[in-house]
Every structure is written in C-alpha cells, then in structure tokens.
Amino acid sequence: MLWIFGVLLLLTSCGNDDDICLGEESTPRLKLKFRNESNNLLKTIDTLYVDVDYGKAELKSIVAAAPNVDSVFVPLRIDDSPYTDFYIRQRKAGPTSKIRVSYDKKAIYVSPACGFKINYESLKAELLQSDPVKSIQSNNTSLTDESKINFYLRF
C-alpha cells in the first residue's frame, strides 16, 4: 500500500511549469533587417532565399521564396564553431551573397526541462561575397533575445 502511494506521489509531482520551454527560454536567432544602399531607408525585398551552413554536407534552407520580406531571423550554430556562414539571394538561380557572423558563445542554464540556451556576444558580420547584398551595418553586438535588430543588410 505504501508503495502505491509513493508511485502516485511521484506521478503527480512530475508535471510542473518547467516542462514547457517558452520563447525567451530558448536560444535566440539573429535578427536582420534590410536597407537601401543608396539612401539608407528601410527596404522590403520582393523575393528572398536564405541558406545556412550548419557544418553538414548540405546547406539548410531557412527561407525559400519568401515574398515581400522586410526582415529575417537566422538561427546561428550551437556547436563549437566560432562563426556561422549564411547565403542570401533574391532569385532562385541568382547571385548569392555570403555573410559570415562570428561571435563568442555563452551557455545559460534555463531549467531541468529546457536545459541550456546559448547567448551570443561580440557579434561581427563580414560580407565575403557582395552580390546582391552590398554592405552590412552593425546595430547590436549581443544576442540574448530576438527583440533587437543585430544587423542591417544593405541592398
């Protein structure tokens, strides 16, 4: 009888609020907005493709043919790499810009159910191939949540 009571107590104590991981408890994504190269005004891109190199044999497509986009979120690598490369183009078979974002990672313990999240500090973006993106403007060099714009890509 005591054994059954112990099992019931164990089962009822397992369900608590830590079993659900909410948005700010997870690793944040890099936020990019777009500007016009000539006048620096915010810009909407008519079609956008974004691929990310996560260290696998193939690139991971995170945005494919998105119409009328004014910003994009890019998940960064969480492995031991000190940078993430991603590729942006405006047409499926068009020219591609290669952007490398380097950073320092800091693991933050969230909860038993969520584990750790990664925050990124000292963000630096380097434009390795410049068509269609012409330049990058830095805005926020730390990434702890998704509320702030980290970089402006200038087209």
N, C-alpha and C positions, 0 to 999 in steps of 0.2 A: 504494500500500500504506500509506503514512504517512497519507494522507487517511482511509482506512477505520479505522485505529487511532484517529485523532482523533475521528471520529464516534462510535465505540464508547465512548471515554472520556467524551465529552460526555453520551451517553445514560445511562451508569451513574452519573455524578456528579449527575444531576438529582434523583434520588429520595432525599430525606433526611427527617428528622423534622420539619422546618419546613413540610412540605407539608400537615400536618394541624393545624387550629386546634381546640384543646380549650376547654372551658367557661370557664375563668378568663382565657383569652386573647381573649375576645370582649366586646363592650360589655355591661355588666351591666344587668339590669332592676330596676325599683323594686319593693321587696317591701312589701306591705301586709297587715296582719292586722286582725281585727275584734274590737271590744269592745262590751259592752253599755253604753249611755249611762247608765243608772241606777246600776249598781253597779261599772262598770269591769272586770268579769270578761271573759275571752276568750269569744268567741261564734262559733258556726257559723251560717252563712246558709243557709237551706233551698234557695234558688234565686238565682243571681247572673248578671247580664249586665254586661259591661264593654265600652265602646266608646271608642276613642281618636281624637283629631283629629290627624292627621299632616300637615295642610296641604293635603289633597286635597279634591276636591268632596264625597266621601262619608266618613263615619266608618268606621274599621276595627274590626270586632268581634273582640276577643281572647278573650272568654269569653262563651259563649252557653248559657244554661240549665244552668249547672253546678250539680249538686245537692250539698248539704251541704259547703259550702266554708268553711274557716277562714282562708285566706289566698289572695293572688293576686299574680302577678308582672305588672308593666306595663312594656313597653318604652317608653322615652322617645324623643323626637325627636332625630335626629342632625344635622339641618340647622342653619341659622343662627338658628332661633327660640330665644329665651331661656326658653321655657316650653313645657309640654305640657298640653293640656286633655284630661281623660277624664271619662266619664259612667258612673255606676253606677246600676243599678236592680235591684229584686228580682223584678219581674214584667215580662213582655214588653211590655205596654202600660201599665205602672205609672209612678208618678212617678220622675223621674230627678234625681240629684244631679250637679252639675257641679263638678269639682275641677280647680284649676289648680296645677301644680307648676312653680315657677321654679327656676333653677339657673345655675351657672357651669360651662361645659364645659372639659375639659382632654383634648386628644388625646394618647395614649400610643402610641408605636411598639412593635409586638409582634414582627413578623418579616417577611421578604420575602413569604411566602405569606399571612399573615394581615393584613398592613398595619397599620392603626391601630385602636385601640379608644378609646372615649370614656369617661372617668370624669366624674362629676358631683359638684360641690361646692356648698356653701351652699344645700342644698335647702330650699325653703319651700313649704308647701302652703296653699292658700286655698280655702275652701269657698264657691263662688259661688252655688250653689243647694242648699238644705239638706233635701231630702226624697228618699230615705229616710235618707241619712247625716245625722246631727245635728251632729257636730263631728269635728275631726281633732286627733290628739295626735301631736306630733313625737317621734321616738325617735332617729334617726341622720341627721345632716345631710350626710353624704358617701356617695357610691355608687361604690365601687371593685370590689365583688364582690357576690354575691347571698346572702351568709351572714347579714347583719344586717337586721332589720326597720327600715324607714325611717319609716313612719307607721302609726298605728293609726286605723282609721276606726271611729267610734262610732255605732252604730245604736240 
